[in-house]
Amino acid sequence: MGLRRYQDKDNLTSAIRNVRYIGNASNLNDSLYLTWSNVFVSGNGTRPNARKVTVILTDGIDNQPVEANATRCKSDVIRLITVGVTNTTKVAA
């Protein structure tokens, strides 16, 4: 979601609640790439002196190495907040 897509709390909350859980594997690597290449690029509606913060929802099972893009985010001073989610109907033995 772009930083300017939702202008009020209700629409943002609705969008977050409607994020579909796909399960099985995440592509955290591409999420990190899109974070520094599309979300926080100059001219994309970001304020020049605002902190760069992103929240990533993940099931914790990644299908690719993430080190290069995580390092790129860090070097661009993007703060990453990661939240692990899972399908709560499944119970581990």
C-alpha positions in Angstrom: 0.0 0.0 0.0 1.3 3.4 -0.9 1.6 6.0 1.8 -1.1 8.3 0.3 -3.6 5.6 -0.8 -5.8 5.9 2.3 -6.8 9.3 3.7 -8.6 8.2 6.8 -8.4 5.6 9.6 -11.5 3.7 8.6 -10.5 3.0 5.0 -7.0 2.1 6.1 -8.3 -0.3 8.8 -10.6 -1.9 6.3 -7.8 -2.4 3.8 -5.6 -4.0 6.4 -8.4 -6.3 7.5 -9.0 -7.4 3.9 -5.4 -8.4 3.3 -5.7 -12.0 2.2 -3.6 -14.7 3.9 -2.2 -16.9 1.2 -0.2 -19.3 3.4 2.6 -21.8 2.5 5.4 -19.4 1.6 6.3 -15.7 1.7 8.2 -13.6 -0.6 9.8 -11.3 1.9 12.7 -10.7 -0.4 10.5 -9.0 -3.0 8.7 -7.1 -0.3 11.9 -5.6 0.9 12.9 -4.8 -2.7 9.6 -3.0 -3.3 10.0 -1.1 0.0 13.3 0.6 -1.0 12.7 0.7 -4.8 9.0 1.9 -5.0 7.7 3.0 -1.6 10.4 5.3 -0.4 11.8 6.7 -3.7 12.0 10.4 -4.1 9.0 11.9 -5.8 6.6 9.1 -4.7 4.7 11.3 -2.3 7.1 10.8 0.7 8.0 13.8 2.8 11.8 14.6 2.5 12.4 14.8 6.3 10.0 12.1 7.5 11.3 8.8 9.0 11.2 5.9 6.7 9.2 3.1 8.4 7.5 0.0 7.0 5.5 -2.7 8.6 5.8 -6.1 6.9 3.3 -8.9 7.7 4.8 -12.4 7.2 4.1 -16.0 8.0 7.9 -16.3 8.6 8.5 -18.9 5.9 10.5 -17.2 3.2 11.2 -18.8 -0.2 14.3 -16.7 -1.0 17.3 -15.2 0.8 16.6 -11.6 2.1 20.0 -10.4 3.2 20.8 -8.2 0.2 17.5 -6.3 0.2 17.4 -6.1 4.0 20.9 -4.5 3.9 19.7 -2.1 1.2 16.8 -1.0 3.3 19.1 -0.6 6.3 21.6 1.5 4.2 18.7 3.7 3.1 17.7 4.2 6.8 14.4 2.4 6.4 13.2 1.0 9.7 11.6 -2.4 9.3 9.0 -3.6 11.6 8.0 -7.2 11.0 4.9 -8.9 12.3 4.6 -12.7 12.1 1.1 -14.0 11.4 -0.3 -17.4 11.0 -3.5 -19.3 10.4 -4.8 -19.6 14.0 -7.1 -22.5 13.2 -4.2 -24.9 13.0 -2.8 -26.1 16.2 0.8 -27.4 16.5 1.1 -30.8 18.2 
